């Protein structure tokens, strides 16, 4: 009997051990499955981290600065592996190679070119106070819809391109002091005009050697972008008409073969100047980003090296983009309203931007990813423009035009201009040209 009881106890203990064994085995299987899933997640996150680091490295490389792992709290670095951005089609390989070679050449020459500055007679921060009003250039825009809304100059400073509220585009000759061509076709006010050839212009006497711009481009509230080509007779003829939504910013890429634009529909695009073909179209990823900021663009500009672009939004955000991949690289927040005007300095380090209704300009340092200074204008700002030497900044307001200069951008001059709307610097002599409500182009030079 005792032997039977002992046998039964051993059998019961064996059964209990087998149950425990099965339980432990199941727990181990679950743990292994969880560990495998965790490793997969870690691997994916590490891949996304590496891709984000590569995107950030490309931004820093284009700025000629070492990589940095820190960022100011107002600046957010966007991971390149963000699924909302991965759907964007990149530029063709041959175009990316052209962008890379152009950036390499410009980066190598940039310091020497900026250090040279302008030739004798070109304004500096010390002499800007002596800028004097010269005879204005009549533009022949219709007085029934007064106002020059956009202006640009050729790299040699000989030609001026104006876009008016009367829906026309004019080419002016500075030497003859008159309009020499009227480019018609737009049906609503022109919002932006640009010449090719002046993305990285020389400053001073060497600028006079620059050729006549091969292309001019204009954008209008009529939803079109028009590309004009200079023929053998030196006349501009319509080459391409690009249908779009309301385009609020145009910029010619430093390669001089590409045209960038941004629209209020939340997209920005790159076109071939030669063919008019759309090479890259970056639509808004969502209606808003993770902090509620939208993608309604009010301004656009290429970085002087051509690897980055900036878009200003209607709700005070500046988005920095990797041009080749069409991916967002950084976000600058802090403007109070629509960022309707922005401009990169020619040394590639600074970005000046102002919002509609604001009376100050924020200067963003792309090396620090932070606002480095704030420039007061004491009036509503219409446009901001750095000069080709990166030493002067023109701020156009409805009351006057202020010129700031030097490393600290101190006020150098206040120009008596009423109802100014836009401005551009002439690379050859540093003259500041101002488009105003009276349809004339004001000229200020030493």
PyMOL commands that set and color helices and strands:
alter all, ss='L'
color gray80, all
select helices_A, chain A and resi 2-63+83-86+93-116+128-130+143-145+205-209
alter helices_A, ss='H'
color red, helices_A
select strands_A, chain A and resi 75-77+132-133+137-138+148-153+159-164+169-173+178-183+190-195+215-220+224-230+236-243+247-252+258-263+268-272+278-282+297-302+308-313+317-322+327-333+339-344+350-355+360-365+370-376+381-386+392-397+401-405+410-415+420-425+432-436+440-445
alter strands_A, ss='S'
color yellow, strands_A
deselect
rebuild
show_as cartoon
